[in-house]
Structures are given as C-alpha cells and as structure tokens.
Amino acid sequence: MEEALDRFIACEPVRALLGEDFFQTYLRVKSVELDLFQSVVTSWERDHLLLKV
C-alpha cells in the first residue's frame, strides 16, 4: 500500500487530471488510512506471530 501511494505521488498525469487541491486532499486521507492500518495488530498477527515469540 505504501508503494501505491508512492506511485500515486509520482504520477504527474493523475495530478494534472485531478487538480492539485483534490490530489493533496486524497493523498492526506490515504496517508492517514495507511498509518491507521499499520498501527493495528490483526487477529491473524496475534494468533500466528505473537504466540511464536
């Protein structure tokens, strides 16, 4: 998902198509979503990784 954001940032045609204001707003929203996603320990991680430490 981080790579997808990096590609989004680097894609000038998308930036031009969406406009700078929407582009920046979308980028902020998706960055917050990614941060939240990365801060959560999933049930699979708990079951399969935490118990093996």
PDB file with SEQRES, HELIX, SHEET and CRYST1 records, atoms N, CA, C and O in Angstrom:
SEQRES   1 A   53  MET GLU GLU ALA LEU ASP ARG PHE ILE ALA CYS GLU PRO          
SEQRES   2 A   53  VAL ARG ALA LEU LEU GLY GLU ASP PHE PHE GLN THR TYR          
SEQRES   3 A   53  LEU ARG VAL LYS SER VAL GLU LEU ASP LEU PHE GLN SER          
SEQRES   4 A   53  VAL VAL THR SER TRP GLU ARG ASP HIS LEU LEU LEU LYS          
SEQRES   5 A   53  VAL                                                          
HELIX    1 AA1 GLU A    2  ALA A   10  1                                   9    
HELIX    2 AA2 GLU A   12  LEU A   18  1                                   7    
HELIX    3 AA3 GLU A   20  SER A   39  1                                  20    
HELIX    4 AA4 SER A   43  HIS A   48  1                                   6    
HELIX    5 AA5 LEU A   50  LYS A   52  5                                   3    
CRYST1    1.000    1.000    1.000  90.00  90.00  90.00 P 1           1          
ATOM      1  N   MET A   1       0.821  -1.188   0.000  1.00  0.00           N  
ATOM      2  CA  MET A   1       0.000   0.000   0.000  1.00  0.00           C  
ATOM      3  C   MET A   1       0.867   1.254   0.000  1.00  0.00           C  
ATOM      4  O   MET A   1       0.512   2.272  -0.594  1.00  0.00           O  
ATOM      5  N   GLU A   2       1.998   1.163   0.670  1.00  0.00           N  
ATOM      6  CA  GLU A   2       2.910   2.306   0.657  1.00  0.00           C  
ATOM      7  C   GLU A   2       3.446   2.548  -0.751  1.00  0.00           C  
ATOM      8  O   GLU A   2       3.598   3.692  -1.181  1.00  0.00           O  
ATOM      9  N   GLU A   3       3.729   1.462  -1.458  1.00  0.00           N  
ATOM     10  CA  GLU A   3       4.202   1.597  -2.841  1.00  0.00           C  
ATOM     11  C   GLU A   3       3.129   2.242  -3.721  1.00  0.00           C  
ATOM     12  O   GLU A   3       3.447   3.039  -4.604  1.00  0.00           O  
ATOM     13  N   ALA A   4       1.881   1.907  -3.486  1.00  0.00           N  
ATOM     14  CA  ALA A   4       0.792   2.506  -4.265  1.00  0.00           C  
ATOM     15  C   ALA A   4       0.737   4.013  -4.042  1.00  0.00           C  
ATOM     16  O   ALA A   4       0.535   4.771  -4.992  1.00  0.00           O  
ATOM     17  N   LEU A   5       0.912   4.456  -2.802  1.00  0.00           N  
ATOM     18  CA  LEU A   5       0.934   5.896  -2.531  1.00  0.00           C  
ATOM     19  C   LEU A   5       2.133   6.559  -3.199  1.00  0.00           C  
ATOM     20  O   LEU A   5       2.015   7.656  -3.745  1.00  0.00           O  
ATOM     21  N   ASP A   6       3.274   5.900  -3.156  1.00  0.00           N  
ATOM     22  CA  ASP A   6       4.467   6.445  -3.819  1.00  0.00           C  
ATOM     23  C   ASP A   6       4.235   6.601  -5.315  1.00  0.00           C  
ATOM     24  O   ASP A   6       4.629   7.605  -5.909  1.00  0.00           O  
ATOM     25  N   ARG A   7       3.599   5.614  -5.917  1.00  0.00           N  
ATOM     26  CA  ARG A   7       3.308   5.693  -7.355  1.00  0.00           C  
ATOM     27  C   ARG A   7       2.286   6.786  -7.657  1.00  0.00           C  
ATOM     28  O   ARG A   7       2.387   7.480  -8.668  1.00  0.00           O  
ATOM     29  N   PHE A   8       1.307   6.932  -6.775  1.00  0.00           N  
ATOM     30  CA  PHE A   8       0.314   7.990  -6.929  1.00  0.00           C  
ATOM     31  C   PHE A   8       1.000   9.355  -6.902  1.00  0.00           C  
ATOM     32  O   PHE A   8       0.719  10.210  -7.742  1.00  0.00           O  
ATOM     33  N   ILE A   9       1.889   9.558  -5.949  1.00  0.00           N  
ATOM     34  CA  ILE A   9       2.612  10.823  -5.822  1.00  0.00           C  
ATOM     35  C   ILE A   9       3.438  11.109  -7.069  1.00  0.00           C  
ATOM     36  O   ILE A   9       3.520  12.254  -7.513  1.00  0.00           O  
ATOM     37  N   ALA A  10       4.043  10.081  -7.628  1.00  0.00           N  
ATOM     38  CA  ALA A  10       4.940  10.253  -8.774  1.00  0.00           C  
ATOM     39  C   ALA A  10       4.210  10.398 -10.105  1.00  0.00           C  
ATOM     40  O   ALA A  10       4.836  10.726 -11.113  1.00  0.00           O  
ATOM     41  N   CYS A  11       2.916  10.164 -10.129  1.00  0.00           N  
ATOM     42  CA  CYS A  11       2.176  10.152 -11.394  1.00  0.00           C  
ATOM     43  C   CYS A  11       1.661  11.551 -11.739  1.00  0.00           C  
ATOM     44  O   CYS A  11       0.594  11.965 -11.284  1.00  0.00           O  
ATOM     45  N   GLU A  12       2.423  12.255 -12.534  1.00  0.00           N  
ATOM     46  CA  GLU A  12       2.053  13.617 -12.927  1.00  0.00           C  
ATOM     47  C   GLU A  12       0.738  13.684 -13.712  1.00  0.00           C  
ATOM     48  O   GLU A  12      -0.037  14.615 -13.494  1.00  0.00           O  
ATOM     49  N   PRO A  13       0.455  12.742 -14.613  1.00  0.00           N  
ATOM     50  CA  PRO A  13      -0.833  12.808 -15.320  1.00  0.00           C  
ATOM     51  C   PRO A  13      -2.043  12.750 -14.377  1.00  0.00           C  
ATOM     52  O   PRO A  13      -3.036  13.443 -14.599  1.00  0.00           O  
ATOM     53  N   VAL A  14      -1.960  11.935 -13.336  1.00  0.00           N  
ATOM     54  CA  VAL A  14      -3.063  11.847 -12.377  1.00  0.00           C  
ATOM     55  C   VAL A  14      -3.202  13.167 -11.624  1.00  0.00           C  
ATOM     56  O   VAL A  14      -4.310  13.661 -11.415  1.00  0.00           O  
ATOM     57  N   ARG A  15      -2.076  13.724 -11.224  1.00  0.00           N  
ATOM     58  CA  ARG A  15      -2.094  15.010 -10.518  1.00  0.00           C  
ATOM     59  C   ARG A  15      -2.753  16.080 -11.385  1.00  0.00           C  
ATOM     60  O   ARG A  15      -3.579  16.854 -10.902  1.00  0.00           O  
ATOM     61  N   ALA A  16      -2.386  16.119 -12.662  1.00  0.00           N  
ATOM     62  CA  ALA A  16      -2.953  17.109 -13.585  1.00  0.00           C  
ATOM     63  C   ALA A  16      -4.447  16.862 -13.808  1.00  0.00           C  
ATOM     64  O   ALA A  16      -5.231  17.809 -13.876  1.00  0.00           O  
ATOM     65  N   LEU A  17      -4.834  15.604 -13.919  1.00  0.00           N  
ATOM     66  CA  LEU A  17      -6.234  15.261 -14.158  1.00  0.00           C  
ATOM     67  C   LEU A  17      -7.124  15.613 -12.963  1.00  0.00           C  
ATOM     68  O   LEU A  17      -8.218  16.150 -13.132  1.00  0.00           O  
ATOM     69  N   LEU A  18      -6.648  15.306 -11.765  1.00  0.00           N  
ATOM     70  CA  LEU A  18      -7.451  15.525 -10.565  1.00  0.00           C  
ATOM     71  C   LEU A  18      -7.419  16.969 -10.075  1.00  0.00           C  
ATOM     72  O   LEU A  18      -8.357  17.430  -9.426  1.00  0.00           O  
ATOM     73  N   GLY A  19      -6.354  17.668 -10.384  1.00  0.00           N  
ATOM     74  CA  GLY A  19      -6.172  19.016  -9.840  1.00  0.00           C  
ATOM     75  C   GLY A  19      -5.413  18.936  -8.528  1.00  0.00           C  
ATOM     76  O   GLY A  19      -5.544  17.967  -7.780  1.00  0.00           O  
ATOM     77  N   GLU A  20      -4.621  19.960  -8.256  1.00  0.00           N  
ATOM     78  CA  GLU A  20      -3.724  19.928  -7.095  1.00  0.00           C  
ATOM     79  C   GLU A  20      -4.475  19.849  -5.763  1.00  0.00           C  
ATOM     80  O   GLU A  20      -4.054  19.117  -4.867  1.00  0.00           O  
ATOM     81  N   ASP A  21      -5.568  20.580  -5.619  1.00  0.00           N  
ATOM     82  CA  ASP A  21      -6.304  20.558  -4.344  1.00  0.00           C  
ATOM     83  C   ASP A  21      -6.852  19.172  -4.033  1.00  0.00           C  
ATOM     84  O   ASP A  21      -6.666  18.668  -2.926  1.00  0.00           O  
ATOM     85  N   PHE A  22      -7.526  18.548  -5.000  1.00  0.00           N  
ATOM     86  CA  PHE A  22      -8.073  17.211  -4.778  1.00  0.00           C  
ATOM     87  C   PHE A  22      -6.943  16.206  -4.574  1.00  0.00           C  
ATOM     88  O   PHE A  22      -7.025  15.339  -3.704  1.00  0.00           O  
ATOM     89  N   PHE A  23      -5.897  16.324  -5.375  1.00  0.00           N  
ATOM     90  CA  PHE A  23      -4.752  15.420  -5.270  1.00  0.00           C  
ATOM     91  C   PHE A  23      -4.184  15.440  -3.851  1.00  0.00           C  
ATOM     92  O   PHE A  23      -3.966  14.385  -3.255  1.00  0.00           O  
ATOM     93  N   GLN A  24      -3.947  16.621  -3.314  1.00  0.00           N  
ATOM     94  CA  GLN A  24      -3.364  16.748  -1.974  1.00  0.00           C  
ATOM     95  C   GLN A  24      -4.324  16.241  -0.893  1.00  0.00           C  
ATOM     96  O   GLN A  24      -3.897  15.598   0.065  1.00  0.00           O  
ATOM     97  N   THR A  25      -5.601  16.527  -1.045  1.00  0.00           N  
ATOM     98  CA  THR A  25      -6.589  16.052  -0.075  1.00  0.00           C  
ATOM     99  C   THR A  25      -6.668  14.530  -0.084  1.00  0.00           C  
ATOM    100  O   THR A  25      -6.669  13.899   0.973  1.00  0.00           O  
ATOM    101  N   TYR A  26      -6.733  13.943  -1.267  1.00  0.00           N  
ATOM    102  CA  TYR A  26      -6.789  12.487  -1.400  1.00  0.00           C  
ATOM    103  C   TYR A  26      -5.530  11.859  -0.800  1.00  0.00           C  
ATOM    104  O   TYR A  26      -5.604  10.848  -0.101  1.00  0.00           O  
ATOM    105  N   LEU A  27      -4.392  12.457  -1.077  1.00  0.00           N  
ATOM    106  CA  LEU A  27      -3.128  11.949  -0.550  1.00  0.00           C  
ATOM    107  C   LEU A  27      -3.118  11.987   0.980  1.00  0.00           C  
ATOM    108  O   LEU A  27      -2.668  11.033   1.614  1.00  0.00           O  
ATOM    109  N   ARG A  28      -3.601  13.060   1.572  1.00  0.00           N  
ATOM    110  CA  ARG A  28      -3.659  13.153   3.037  1.00  0.00           C  
ATOM    111  C   ARG A  28      -4.582  12.085   3.618  1.00  0.00           C  
ATOM    112  O   ARG A  28      -4.236  11.437   4.606  1.00  0.00           O  
ATOM    113  N   VAL A  29      -5.743  11.901   3.015  1.00  0.00           N  
ATOM    114  CA  VAL A  29      -6.699  10.899   3.501  1.00  0.00           C  
ATOM    115  C   VAL A  29      -6.087   9.502   3.433  1.00  0.00           C  
ATOM    116  O   VAL A  29      -6.165   8.739   4.396  1.00  0.00           O  
ATOM    117  N   LYS A  30      -5.489   9.172   2.311  1.00  0.00           N  
ATOM    118  CA  LYS A  30      -4.918   7.831   2.144  1.00  0.00           C  
ATOM    119  C   LYS A  30      -3.700   7.625   3.037  1.00  0.00           C  
ATOM    120  O   LYS A  30      -3.455   6.506   3.489  1.00  0.00           O  
ATOM    121  N   SER A  31      -2.941   8.670   3.297  1.00  0.00           N  
ATOM    122  CA  SER A  31      -1.796   8.563   4.202  1.00  0.00           C  
ATOM    123  C   SER A  31      -2.260   8.273   5.626  1.00  0.00           C  
ATOM    124  O   SER A  31      -1.657   7.456   6.321  1.00  0.00           O  
ATOM    125  N   VAL A  32      -3.328   8.936   6.062  1.00  0.00           N  
ATOM    126  CA  VAL A  32      -3.888   8.678   7.390  1.00  0.00           C  
ATOM    127  C   VAL A  32      -4.423   7.250   7.456  1.00  0.00           C  
ATOM    128  O   VAL A  32      -4.193   6.555   8.446  1.00  0.00           O  
ATOM    129  N   GLU A  33      -5.127   6.805   6.428  1.00  0.00           N  
ATOM    130  CA  GLU A  33      -5.633   5.429   6.393  1.00  0.00           C  
ATOM    131  C   GLU A  33      -4.490   4.427   6.503  1.00  0.00           C  
ATOM    132  O   GLU A  33      -4.599   3.439   7.229  1.00  0.00           O  
ATOM    133  N   LEU A  34      -3.401   4.673   5.790  1.00  0.00           N  
ATOM    134  CA  LEU A  34      -2.255   3.767   5.838  1.00  0.00           C  
ATOM    135  C   LEU A  34      -1.640   3.748   7.233  1.00  0.00           C  
ATOM    136  O   LEU A  34      -1.310   2.679   7.748  1.00  0.00           O  
ATOM    137  N   ASP A  35      -1.483   4.912   7.848  1.00  0.00           N  
ATOM    138  CA  ASP A  35      -0.938   4.971   9.206  1.00  0.00           C  
ATOM    139  C   ASP A  35      -1.815   4.193  10.185  1.00  0.00           C  
ATOM    140  O   ASP A  35      -1.305   3.456  11.028  1.00  0.00           O  
ATOM    141  N   LEU A  36      -3.127   4.357  10.073  1.00  0.00           N  
ATOM    142  CA  LEU A  36      -4.046   3.634  10.957  1.00  0.00           C  
ATOM    143  C   LEU A  36      -3.972   2.131  10.717  1.00  0.00           C  
ATOM    144  O   LEU A  36      -3.960   1.348  11.667  1.00  0.00           O  
ATOM    145  N   PHE A  37      -3.924   1.729   9.458  1.00  0.00           N  
ATOM    146  CA  PHE A  37      -3.836   0.314   9.112  1.00  0.00           C  
ATOM    147  C   PHE A  37      -2.569  -0.309   9.695  1.00  0.00           C  
ATOM    148  O   PHE A  37      -2.604  -1.418  10.228  1.00  0.00           O  
ATOM    149  N   GLN A  38      -1.462   0.406   9.590  1.00  0.00           N  
ATOM    150  CA  GLN A  38      -0.190  -0.127  10.064  1.00  0.00           C  
ATOM    151  C   GLN A  38      -0.093  -0.149  11.584  1.00  0.00           C  
ATOM    152  O   GLN A  38       0.760  -0.844  12.136  1.00  0.00           O  
ATOM    153  N   SER A  39      -0.949   0.597  12.264  1.00  0.00           N  
ATOM    154  CA  SER A  39      -0.889   0.644  13.723  1.00  0.00           C  
ATOM    155  C   SER A  39      -1.748  -0.435  14.387  1.00  0.00           C  
ATOM    156  O   SER A  39      -1.681  -0.610  15.604  1.00  0.00           O  
ATOM    157  N   VAL A  40      -2.546  -1.152  13.612  1.00  0.00           N  
ATOM    158  CA  VAL A  40      -3.454  -2.162  14.160  1.00  0.00           C  
ATOM    159  C   VAL A  40      -2.817  -3.544  14.057  1.00  0.00           C  
ATOM    160  O   VAL A  40      -2.265  -3.913  13.020  1.00  0.00           O  
ATOM    161  N   VAL A  41      -2.901  -4.291  15.134  1.00  0.00           N  
ATOM    162  CA  VAL A  41      -2.462  -5.686  15.125  1.00  0.00           C  
ATOM    163  C   VAL A  41      -3.689  -6.524  14.786  1.00  0.00           C  
ATOM    164  O   VAL A  41      -4.683  -6.514  15.512  1.00  0.00           O  
ATOM    165  N   THR A  42      -3.609  -7.242  13.686  1.00  0.00           N  
ATOM    166  CA  THR A  42      -4.758  -8.040  13.251  1.00  0.00           C  
ATOM    167  C   THR A  42      -4.872  -9.319  14.075  1.00  0.00           C  
ATOM    168  O   THR A  42      -3.925  -9.725  14.748  1.00  0.00           O  
ATOM    169  N   SER A  43      -6.031  -9.940  14.013  1.00  0.00           N  
ATOM    170  CA  SER A  43      -6.223 -11.199  14.730  1.00  0.00           C  
ATOM    171  C   SER A  43      -5.281 -12.271  14.190  1.00  0.00           C  
ATOM    172  O   SER A  43      -4.797 -13.106  14.954  1.00  0.00           O  
ATOM    173  N   TRP A  44      -5.015 -12.260  12.882  1.00  0.00           N  
ATOM    174  CA  TRP A  44      -4.086 -13.232  12.307  1.00  0.00           C  
ATOM    175  C   TRP A  44      -2.688 -13.015  12.876  1.00  0.00           C  
ATOM    176  O   TRP A  44      -2.016 -13.980  13.240  1.00  0.00           O  
ATOM    177  N   GLU A  45      -2.243 -11.769  12.958  1.00  0.00           N  
ATOM    178  CA  GLU A  45      -0.921 -11.477  13.521  1.00  0.00           C  
ATOM    179  C   GLU A  45      -0.849 -11.925  14.976  1.00  0.00           C  
ATOM    180  O   GLU A  45       0.151 -12.498  15.411  1.00  0.00           O  
ATOM    181  N   ARG A  46      -1.910 -11.661  15.718  1.00  0.00           N  
ATOM    182  CA  ARG A  46      -1.955 -12.080  17.116  1.00  0.00           C  
ATOM    183  C   ARG A  46      -1.854 -13.595  17.227  1.00  0.00           C  
ATOM    184  O   ARG A  46      -1.069 -14.117  18.019  1.00  0.00           O  
ATOM    185  N   ASP A  47      -2.650 -14.292  16.434  1.00  0.00           N  
ATOM    186  CA  ASP A  47      -2.708 -15.753  16.522  1.00  0.00           C  
ATOM    187  C   ASP A  47      -1.444 -16.428  16.013  1.00  0.00           C  
ATOM    188  O   ASP A  47      -1.007 -17.428  16.581  1.00  0.00           O  
ATOM    189  N   HIS A  48      -0.851 -15.897  14.952  1.00  0.00           N  
ATOM    190  CA  HIS A  48       0.252 -16.595  14.307  1.00  0.00           C  
ATOM    191  C   HIS A  48       1.634 -16.048  14.631  1.00  0.00           C  
ATOM    192  O   HIS A  48       2.619 -16.780  14.539  1.00  0.00           O  
ATOM    193  N   LEU A  49       1.725 -14.811  14.999  1.00  0.00           N  
ATOM    194  CA  LEU A  49       3.043 -14.226  15.227  1.00  0.00           C  
ATOM    195  C   LEU A  49       3.330 -13.987  16.702  1.00  0.00           C  
ATOM    196  O   LEU A  49       4.419 -14.300  17.185  1.00  0.00           O  
ATOM    197  N   LEU A  50       2.378 -13.445  17.404  1.00  0.00           N  
ATOM    198  CA  LEU A  50       2.592 -13.097  18.800  1.00  0.00           C  
ATOM    199  C   LEU A  50       2.882 -14.331  19.645  1.00  0.00           C  
ATOM    200  O   LEU A  50       3.701 -14.278  20.562  1.00  0.00           O  
ATOM    201  N   LEU A  51       2.224 -15.424  19.347  1.00  0.00           N  
ATOM    202  CA  LEU A  51       2.404 -16.641  20.133  1.00  0.00           C  
ATOM    203  C   LEU A  51       3.726 -17.344  19.839  1.00  0.00           C  
ATOM    204  O   LEU A  51       4.118 -18.245  20.580  1.00  0.00           O  
ATOM    205  N   LYS A  52       4.410 -16.953  18.786  1.00  0.00           N  
ATOM    206  CA  LYS A  52       5.657 -17.615  18.411  1.00  0.00           C  
ATOM    207  C   LYS A  52       6.892 -16.884  18.942  1.00  0.00           C  
ATOM    208  O   LYS A  52       8.019 -17.320  18.707  1.00  0.00           O  
ATOM    209  N   VAL A  53       6.688 -15.794  19.642  1.00  0.00           N  
ATOM    210  CA  VAL A  53       7.816 -15.009  20.162  1.00  0.00           C  
ATOM    211  C   VAL A  53       8.270 -15.581  21.466  1.00  0.00           C  
ATOM    212  O   VAL A  53       9.211 -15.066  22.072  1.00  0.00           O  
TER     213      VAL A  53                                                      
END                                                                             
